[in-house]
Amino acid sequence: MNRFEDAVARELSTRIKGRTRSVRALARWAAASLPPGALVADGVALVLARLGDENPDALAAQVMTETPDRFGRNWESGPAH
């Protein structure tokens, strides 16, 4: 996880309630979806717009399966650092 993804994850963790692994996965997805030079607020807005009333854990599973080659198939396995 790079600094931008980490900053998005920190900001998201104050706004949504989900597993740490899911919040970090959503931050990673947002960072990969945004153009270079985007701000942390852009990443947060992207996730919140896509989230709507959905469960953050379910959305994380969904976005990770949309592009498994980008994120790896087993993003849910292993320790959540």
C-alpha positions, 0 to 999 in steps of 0.5 A: 500500500502506498502513501496515497492509498494509506491516506485515503484509507485513514480518511475512509476509516473515519467515515465508514464502518467496515473491516480494516481489510475492506477499508484498505481494499476500497482505498486501493481500488480508489487510488487505482481508479483515479488519475495521477495528481488526484487528491485524497478527497477525490478518492474518498468521494469516489468510494462514498459515491460508489458505496451509497447505502451498501455494506463496505465489506460487500463493496470491497469484495465486489471491486476486488473481483472486478479486476483481480489481476490488478489486486490479486485473487486472495486479497482477503487472506493473510494478516491485516496490517 
